[in-house]
Amino acid sequence: MSRSFPMPQAFVSPDRIRSLFTEAMSQMYRAEVPQYGTLIELVADVNAGCLEKDPDLRDRLARAGELERIDVERHGAIRLGTADELFTIRRLFAVMGMQPVGYYDLSVAGVPVHSTSFRPIDEAALNVNPFRVFTSLLRLELIEDEGLRGEAEAILAKRRIYTPRAVTLIERHEQNGGLTKAEAMEFVAEALETFRWHGEATVSADTYKRLHDAHRLIADVVSFKGPHINHLTPRTLDIDAVQARMPERGITPKAVIEGPPRRHCDILLRQTSFKALEEIIAFSGDDGAIQGTHTARFGEIEQRGVALTAKGRTLYDQLLASVRGEVQVGDGGAKAGAYDDELAARFKALPDSWDELRRENLAFFRYAATPAGIAAAAGSTLPGDPEALIASGYLTFTPIVYEDFLPVSAAGIFQSNLGTDQQQNYATRSNRDAFEAALGATVQDELALYAERQAASLDSALEALGLVGLPLKTVA
């Protein structure tokens, strides 16, 4: 007699788990921070208007497979306190197909953390859901007061920011190679608890004040049960329009948009935000009798442009530093206007056409064979030179969107929402080795990832044109 055995349950893809988590996080944050919902509605209105007014933009996004991701695109940010917390968050994000990309030292800008971005790296996964989380680790060694540093270490050593069930499901994913549908749904619910806001501090009012006086961000990391998501950021196609229209929705934006100026060809990342909320908290040991306020969570919007090459980034960094070194960034309209004007003037040194950016090896592009090129390849021999193929209309290119972050911009957002009066200079060097040791992995090089995508797209396009194996002049 034959016996039947139950078939193993299929695993849910990491892309699907990431999408479920993104939606759950968005719903939670909308409930916790009502202005986030207002921001989402404003961004959706602006994006719809941009696509309606600019058919070329719509077509370019569609050709690159990026049109559908605009409405679901979010990035979040969290701040962790210990190496163990960072080690486990890497494992948690791995369940969702997210890997650590890039190392950012924010201490040079007066913020006592270093960071990475967890995100998908495969192009198909990015187009399904490009959710990314900017994840910072507090650098306790930068607390000058030795007694306070020891106290902060002891407080953080006691907390557990992951539920036991979340850890169990992470381990199951690692052992089995995936999660079933039921496990994936449970994982999303359990993982969400790590990012939830808690209105009760785990420290006394006195300890909070001393941590706050050392640096507001130190108080934010050390004083609570978990790392609460401090912003969730939608992507807009016109950040200047969002900035101008935020007051119409009862939202006050920060004075200056961080990053490059407005351009015809968007580069890298532009970010703005509204001020962090003042939220009521109860202090430990006071039985709720003593309450105070804490500012940490805020609203942020971003506009993403093309990823720049190492050559392009060097020029970008030089131009930005030249402006910030000479024009003070302030909250007042006059100072903000002077900064924006000078920024636009200096950045004229960076080409503002896709073809110039490509020809001068300043940015990364995705190549594709055109229908005309494929048709021509069937009946004749094509030139073995990408530039000639482009000139003939046989090869086309579209910008590769920048998926990562800018340390100066991140620090500017942090400082704006932690208090612009607090500018500290930490006499330290970046410590990538210590960060990666805590992480338990090497962070990926974002520039190498973009270069690989560009090269793979060119190889694929040339293969479609029947030019595989021919000696080619490489695209600069």
TATADA-V765768 format. One record per run of one state. SS is the DSSP state (A for helix, B for strand, O for the rest). FROM is the first residue (numbers start at 1). LEN is the number of residues. Records with the same first field share a line. If there is no record, write none. Layout:
BEGIN
SS=FROM-LEN / FROM-LEN
END
This chain:
BEGIN
O=1-11 / 13-1 / 33-1 / 54-1 / 64-10 / 81-2 / 96-3 / 106-1 / 110-3 / 120-3 / 129-3 / 139-1 / 143-3 / 159-5 / 177-2 / 180-1 / 196-4 / 201-4 / 215-1 / 223-8 / 236-3 / 250-3 / 254-4 / 259-8 / 268-1 / 275-3 / 283-8 / 296-3 / 305-1 / 307-1 / 309-1 / 325-8 / 350-4 / 360-3 / 364-1 / 370-1 / 380-5 / 392-3 / 400-1 / 402-5 / 419-13 / 440-4 / 445-1 / 465-8 / 474-3
B=12-1 / 74-7 / 99-7 / 113-7 / 132-7 / 179-1 / 200-1 / 231-5 / 253-1 / 258-1 / 267-1 / 269-6 / 278-5 / 291-5 / 299-6 / 306-1 / 308-1 / 363-1 / 365-5 / 385-1 / 395-5 / 401-1 / 444-1 / 473-1
A=14-19 / 34-20 / 55-9 / 83-13 / 107-3 / 123-6 / 140-3 / 146-13 / 164-13 / 181-15 / 205-10 / 216-7 / 239-11 / 310-15 / 333-17 / 354-6 / 371-9 / 386-6 / 407-12 / 432-8 / 446-19
END
